Amino acid sequence: MRFSPILSFYISRHFFTAFLGALGVIMGLIFLFDVIELMRRTATHVEIDFKIILEMALFKLPQMVQLILPFAVMIGAMTAFWTMTRSRELVVTRSVGVSAWEMLAPVMVVVMIIGVVNVVAFNPLAATLYKRYERLQDQMLLRGGGASPLLVGESGLWLRETHGDQQVVVHANAVRQDGYELRLREVSVYVADADEHFLYGIEAVLGQLDKGFFHLTEARILRPGRPVEQVPTYDLATQLTLAKIQDNFASPETISFWELPGFINFFESAGFSANRQKLYFQTLLSSPMLLISMVLVAAVFSLKPDLRSGGLLVRVIGGVMSGFVFYFFSKVVYALGLSATLPVVMAAWTPPAVTGLVGLAALFHLEDG
């Protein structure tokens, strides 16, 4: 029997409604928990208004939506299939010769569209808003004496630190990682007091970051009202380390899908490792396949025609446990990819591939015995 377009549209609409409901509930819970957590973190900062907290939580929410999207798809599919089973709609459909694959096909098409739209359209929006969230978070931390702002971009390295009552700004036109060392070229340092009055500056041809110091070579010290002082070397204290520089690269979540390839090429051309960004990019590419895999897993626990014998609770628990197992497995593989133990492509595509194969095998067993 060929699958009816009318029935296909009906099943798709039923799933999409259940998916939106599950997504809305999860988004509401995430937003509530984020607001509570931000209120806890800002409890000692009376100058931070509650409106700012709500704004930060809203800016972070789209990025969190991308993380929970597979689970929303899984819960939506299970809810839709269970509802149609309890109303005997799927029982009647199966009785006229429609297979499980024909019932899953329209849902998979909808999920594929959701996955593609999420990557090419929603992800750039989420990245922009998450970047604003990180800026607000940095401002909040700086008010409490948090980490110093750091920027690595096409204009080189920019760093601003506080040393006692002095403000120090360091700029290097070019940076390059050489093993565990960070080498800089054309370094400029500007030192000001607490009121941002210029105290002195340093210009150096070369620099090297090592053990809490910038070791500057062929340096010139510029002080107001004094002759330029030439020194062969100069050590400038810093709180910066190579690990902090790598951690403070623009996080992949703040870069849109369309900008990630150029970002990766820039940092690799500078000698830095862009493994984290490459893994995130491949994860975005594999996300539509992941959503389809979650539909297959949901079908395993919700397409049984008779759920009256007390098996509903078991299937609910099974579906929830399978979601947690998938999440744990994906995090382990992701960590192996970050550490370069696994190739980036394998680390990104293995979780959806394995999940999909497991779901297919289980469905073949249930459908064909």
HUTA-V540829 format. One line per field, one symbol per residue. phi: phi as a letter, one per 30 degrees, with the letter a starting at -180 (. if undefined). A space follows every 10 residues. Layout:
# HUTA-V540829
phi->???
This chain:
# HUTA-V540829
phi->.dddeddddd dddddddddd dddddddddd dddddddddd dcdccddddd dddddddddd eeddeddcee dddddddddd dddddddidd dddddcjddd ddddeddddd dddedddddd bdeedddddd dddddddddd dddciddddb bbbddjcbbb bccicccbcc bbdbbbdbic cccbbhcbbb cbddciddca bbbbdbabca hibcdcchcb ccbeibddcc bdbaccdacd bddddddcee dedccdedcd eddddddddd jddcdddddd dddddddddd ddddddddde cbcddccddi dddddddddd dddddddddd dddddddddi dceeddddcd eddddddddd dddedddci
